[in-house]
Amino acid sequence: MLDVIRKMFGQPSKGNGSSSDAKQRLKFLLVHDEVALTPAQLDMMKNEIMDVIKRYVEFDAEGVEFRLDKGDGHIALVSNVPVRRVNNTRD
Amino acid sequence: MSECIVVTSGKGGVGKTTTSANLAVSLALAGNKVVVVDADIGLRNLDVILGLENRIVFDLVNVIEGECKLKVALIKDKRVPGLYLLPAAQTRDKNAVTPDDMRRLVADLKKEFDYVLIDCPAGIEQGFKNSIAGADRAIIVTTPEVSAIRDADRIVGLVEAHELPEPMLILNRYRPGMVSRGDMMSREDILEILAIDLLGVVPDSEEIITSSNRGQPIAFDDDSPIGAAYRRIAGRIQGEDIEIPDFTPKTGFWPTFKKWMGLSGQEAY
């Protein structure tokens, strides 16, 4: 009932905030369009690079961050790999 | 000095043809001599939006193939002085015309007209390349949706690759009520992402449907806020400094009550 009265007096009802989803998805799409790399290809690249890192250090696979980011006019590949310990026993 | 402006978008169905028709009408109402060219060969629609479909005898392909003189193919709009349409061919395909043909055609039209508007087809293939060939600058039409803005971003890149100046944006079917509820990307969001200048905002309106039903572009309607939005955009095209309003919907008891009673089916501006 309160909501009905609020509507009567022109108070905007709350939406579900989907515009922030739209903005996020759009930014993601445009960066991938620009580098011509699909999310699946980016994932493949990530796995290959992680395989190399694994040979040198032990890291927390769950905490790995790996994404494309658009800054001022350029696109960066941003990655953060939380290292657990350096693998000294490599051959 | 005359100018050729292409109206493009990438994605179909965002309102290119409606925008082309209303800007042509608005520029003519402001006293310019205007021709609007339908470059969507095989799928002509601009004639219908302008309500001139019964007057077509020759078309763009006839002119390019030398079957008739350019002046003979132009259809004069009787509602306003100085407005002409060059219709597309309906029975041919886009390969009937080349970018060189369009460059020659536009050069001829620019001798006679202050503004040559090109209504570009959807897509980025031959029809787009033809449309952009003779243009001096581009207007990109988009709606506040992820798919339309993604395509608009691609077009910005293609326009710049064709060595045209940076395109300007018309944000179409904007719904300020949804923006204030957080359910539509705001114009600030969209400009931040596309990083081009805003030429104008056209709110979503049922009036666009009723005007297309009648073949009477809304820009002819002095009382319509949507018509006024198009006329303001035409003013900016001519270099006038006109502010873009924020189209905040009227709230309060009466507008809301009227909407409930079905007296106005949409947001009032």
Interface residues (C-beta under 8 A of the other chain):
Chain A: K7 M8 F9 G10 Q11 P12 S13 K14 G15 N16 G17 S18 S19 S20 A22 K23 R25 L26 K27 L29 L30 D33
Chain B: P144 E145 V146 I149 R150 D153 R154 G177 M178 V179 S180 R181 G182 D183 M184 M185 S186 D189 I193 T251 G252 F253 P255 T256 F257
